[in-house]
Amino acid sequence: MRLPTHVTLKEVGPRDGLQNEATHIATADKVQLVNLLSQTGLSYIEVTSFVHPKWIPQLADAVEVLQEIKRHKDITYAALVPNMHGLERALQADVDEVNVFMSASESHNQNNINKTIDATFPILEEVVIGAKAANKTVRGYISTVIGCPYEGYIEPEKVLYVTDKLLAMGVDEISLGDTIGVAVPTQVERLLETLLKRYPAEHFAMHFHDTRGTALANIMQSMEMGITKFDSALGGLGGCPYAKGASGNVATEDLLYLLDGMDIHTGIDLQKMLEAAQFIEQIVGKALPSKQMAILRNEKEETTS
Amino acid sequence: MRLPTHVTLKEVGPRDGLQNEATHIATADKVQLVNLLSQTGLSYIEVTSFVHPKWIPQLADAVEVLQEIKRHKDITYAALVPNMHGLERALQADVDEVNVFMSASESHNQNNINKTIDATFPILEEVVIGAKAANKTVRGYISTVIGCPYEGYIEPEKVLYVTDKLLAMGVDEISLGDTIGVAVPTQVERLLETLLKRYPAEHFAMHFHDTRGTALANIMQSMEMGITKFDSALGGLGGCPYAKGASGNVATEDLLYLLDGMDIHTGIDLQKMLEAAQFIEQIVGKALPSKQMAILRNEKEETTS
């Protein structure tokens, strides 16, 4: 097995996790969550989203959260930005990185963004140009890279098509999302074979949801093909609000257990990550789906009984 | 990626799953469960255990269950057998295969079986000889092949030591158990490298628990090294009653999702497996941990709300 010695985890819990929570979460709790995450050793936190509050009311306090968190100089604090209005607010809040997004699947893109794929590119390009002018790096999310809730399996060529456009407009990194968590390793292999024929692995991060339990297997496959950047959410928070049946992102602490066990360096402290997860679990008021959190709960029960 | 075209799943839910259930389960429900499993396309079901009811009261009705199930000629109905007294009862109940067990870790073996590893071999050998005399095949479980709750990491040489002895006494197949669900793929690789230097892959099945979410990744690694037999339990039932923090076996339906998605043939019908899992979930009276069952519950909620 050929595996990397170092891997970068990009924490998306505060955004991709909390945007799907039914519970109202106070701005102060979001700030506290990001501050706890900043102490774990993470180098990247996606803090919030500038999608219009009409669509994601959960993150309507995006500016406040970004202004109130305590920033560490070695951490990139990013946010999702859908358009020029969002970019204006994001720059006002001094985000470090601007994250644009669209889908590889035509119908998912239309359901999620209300535009065709080709009509989405100019919107994103405007944002990319604006972000670059403000000296920000840009990350591009591509959703439904393997399966779509409306179209089923997505051919790698469709992902390549969107990748080509995003990289050509100056996006620095592409995050490839298995939005509804349907991927199996052979599909990941096929997708990455297609993309890595044209671009180096450094251009890509993988973003797996663990809806069907395949996320860690898919991450293993990705690492064996040279990918060293992975999105994850503490506790296994999250999912896509527009994709039926989509459950959480792969849990940061479960991924850390895997990587630590294989001596793959992340710089992140598992215990501190679990403390942050315990904090947010208390706030959202329900058991989070990660395996590490289940183990903690079992140990507590054993201690108290 | 080099993967097998066919894989055999050995269903251990009725034994390894139910032996850990706190709920009393009626004999008729156990019989019904095995009958439902017999209709899924499985070729192997571990039905029960002849460990003394003092230790596993949950399976005290082993003889009755084996006598009352409706047997299919293409299915092997197996049971756990600890000693000659257990073998007598197992043969009386006409099991198809006799499954002996011990640990690779000295302290786990002593905690579980009350004997040293070396003192366990003669007990098992007597059972193996008796089973062979009755024309039964024999499966040998080795527990804690990667991690032990008392000793931590277990060196592959310790597993090889027990493997050598079991195969020498005539055991037909070894099931290698990550009893407490701590394994990561590099450890699986290291273990199998050691064993496969001496024995062909056909001698081994892998038995993973999903306590830390790594089971499917470990199964991928095992398949890439030529292993084609895996133990699993519907619903993700199970665990080891003597190992602290041990949660369920890898769920049969989650493993089926992975294998089906990669066109690896098992002969098992996922829908029928889910029906069996729904049946036993109702009986045990709590949500089973498998991802496929969570998806089913979500779909039901969406339909009824």
Interface residues (C-beta under 8 A of the other chain):
Chain A: M1 L3 V182 V184 P185 T186 Q187 E189 D210 T211 R212 G213 T214 L216 A217 I219 M220 Q221 K244 G245 S247 A251 D254 Y257 L258 G261 M262 D263 S290 K291 Q292 A294 I295 N298 E299 E302
Chain B: M1 L3 V182 V184 P185 T186 Q187 E189 D210 T211 R212 G213 T214 L216 A217 I219 M220 Q221 K244 G245 S247 A251 D254 Y257 L258 G261 M262 D263 S290 K291 Q292 A294 I295 N298 E299 E302
